[in-house]
Amino acid sequence: METSKLFKTLKKSFFGFIIFVSVQLQAKENDNGTLKTFLGEHARKDTLKTFTMESDWSPTTSLYIELGGKFLPSLNVDFRKRENFAISIGTSYWLDAEENKQSMFLPSVMGYYLSGKRHRLELGGGLGPFIGTYTGLTSIMLFGNVGYRYQKKKGLIFRIGFTPWMAIPIAEDASFMALPWAGISFGYSF
């Protein structure tokens, strides 16, 4: 199989997987966990009211530094409007020591599905452009995440996980890269 055909197949498969996971996570998010969902249409109304009471959770914003993770060390802001879903916006900067003039900038957006209270399983994915100061847009980076997150409502946030990424070349001198990776994060929720 030619490299270009392989690349197109990988790209279609990856985007299909991302769309599938996004739809599944959104469906899970829309299912608010009512007792009626679990017992069917024959659930008792008084039990349903008891089970669906509002929790004491409130939206949070977190600021954290990630080492590894999205290819480079990054500074990220995490917004949680729902208890089990977060959106993270981050940025990384890298200076090429050999050329001393070429630097790369990597903004990123990721979505995370979270399960648990303080100790959480974290699943996510996202993307970001890889931009060089002299070459412009060189690649589109795709990120994945499977990991552990410890987060208080107000206070410490700690994350660690498997964070594979893939670089899809846009510029002629860029090349396709895919790498299994890991990351660790420390921050604060406020």
Number of C-alpha atoms within 10 A of each C-alpha: 6 6 8 9 10 11 14 11 11 12 14 12 12 14 12 12 12 17 12 12 15 17 12 12 20 13 11 13 15 9 10 10 12 16 18 17 12 9 11 9 9 7 14 11 11 8 11 15 12 11 13 13 9 7 7 5 10 10 12 17 17 20 21 21 20 23 17 18 23 30 21 16 19 22 18 21 18 21 18 17 13 14 17 18 19 20 18 19 18 21 18 18 16 14 14 10 9 7 8 8 10 14 16 18 19 23 19 21 19 20 23 23 22 21 16 12 15 12 15 17 19 23 22 22 21 20 20 21 20 22 18 18 12 10 13 14 18 20 23 19 23 23 23 23 24 18 18 19 23 17 19 16 17 12 11 16 19 18 21 21 21 18 23 20 23 21 22 20 17 16 13 8 8 14 12 13 12 13 11 10 17 19 20 19 21 15 18 19 18 12
